[in-house]
Amino acid sequence: MLESRQEVTILDVRRKADYDADHGVLPDAEWRDPEKVEGWSMGLPTDKEIVIYCARGGSVSNMVLDQLLSKNIQAQCIEGGIAAWKEAGAKS
């Protein structure tokens, strides 16, 4: 998606402690508190894809993904989270 320049919103949904330990984010990503998804999800665009990631692509991003999908928001997770992104040699 990023390489094709497709319109996408990227959200970092790591727990606050994980985010505070490493403020590095994917290009153009915004941090959102996964514990408050109910509030901030209402402001998400409905006309473009939402991509979310957490620290390791596990329970946090899956919990947020389930909530977004239940609201008919087009969303998907980055498998392996920001850890996989960095392991692949990408910079945050």
C-alpha positions as CSV (number, residue, x, y, z in Angstrom):
1,M,0.0,0.0,0.0
2,L,2.7,2.4,1.0
3,E,4.7,1.7,-2.1
4,S,1.7,2.2,-4.4
5,R,1.0,5.5,-2.8
6,Q,-2.6,4.4,-2.0
7,E,-4.5,6.7,0.3
8,V,-4.0,5.2,3.7
9,T,-4.2,6.2,7.4
10,I,-1.6,4.6,9.5
11,L,-2.2,4.3,13.2
12,D,0.3,3.2,15.9
13,V,-1.8,1.5,18.6
14,R,0.9,0.4,20.9
15,R,0.2,0.5,24.6
16,K,1.3,3.8,26.1
17,A,4.2,2.2,27.9
18,D,5.5,0.6,24.7
19,Y,5.1,3.9,22.8
20,D,6.9,5.8,25.6
21,A,9.8,3.4,25.5
22,D,10.3,3.9,21.8
23,H,8.7,7.0,20.1
24,G,9.7,5.7,16.7
25,V,6.7,5.4,14.4
26,L,6.2,4.3,10.8
27,P,6.2,7.1,8.3
28,D,3.1,9.3,8.6
29,A,1.7,7.3,11.5
30,E,-0.2,8.8,14.4
31,W,-0.2,7.2,17.9
32,R,-3.6,6.4,19.2
33,D,-4.3,5.0,22.7
34,P,-5.7,1.5,22.2
35,E,-7.6,1.7,25.5
36,K,-9.6,4.6,24.1
37,V,-10.5,3.3,20.6
38,E,-14.2,3.7,21.2
39,G,-13.7,7.5,21.3
40,W,-11.2,8.2,18.6
41,S,-12.5,5.6,16.1
42,M,-15.5,7.9,15.4
43,G,-13.2,10.5,13.8
44,L,-11.5,8.1,11.3
45,P,-12.0,8.6,7.6
46,T,-14.4,6.1,6.0
47,D,-13.1,6.7,2.5
48,K,-9.6,5.2,2.8
49,E,-8.0,2.2,4.3
50,I,-6.8,2.2,7.9
51,V,-3.6,0.3,8.7
52,I,-2.8,-0.3,12.4
53,Y,0.2,-1.8,14.2
54,C,1.3,-2.4,17.7
55,A,4.6,-3.5,19.2
56,R,4.6,-7.1,17.9
57,G,1.3,-7.5,16.0
58,G,-0.5,-9.5,18.6
59,S,-3.4,-9.0,21.0
60,V,-3.4,-5.2,21.0
61,S,-3.7,-4.6,17.3
62,N,-6.1,-7.5,17.0
63,M,-8.3,-6.0,19.7
64,V,-8.3,-2.6,18.0
65,L,-8.9,-4.2,14.6
66,D,-11.9,-6.1,15.8
67,Q,-13.4,-2.9,17.2
68,L,-12.8,-1.0,14.0
69,L,-14.2,-3.8,11.8
70,S,-17.3,-4.0,14.0
71,K,-17.9,-0.3,13.1
72,N,-17.6,-1.1,9.4
73,I,-14.2,0.8,9.2
74,Q,-11.9,-0.6,6.6
75,A,-8.8,-1.7,8.5
76,Q,-6.0,-4.2,8.6
77,C,-2.9,-4.9,10.8
78,I,0.7,-5.0,10.0
79,E,1.7,-8.5,10.7
80,G,4.5,-8.6,13.4
81,G,3.9,-5.0,14.3
82,I,6.7,-2.4,14.5
83,A,9.1,-5.1,15.6
84,A,8.7,-6.8,12.2
85,W,9.0,-3.5,10.4
86,K,12.3,-2.8,12.0
87,E,13.6,-6.4,11.5
88,A,12.8,-6.0,7.8
89,G,15.3,-3.1,7.8
90,A,12.8,-0.3,7.6
91,K,13.4,2.8,9.7
92,S,10.9,4.3,12.1
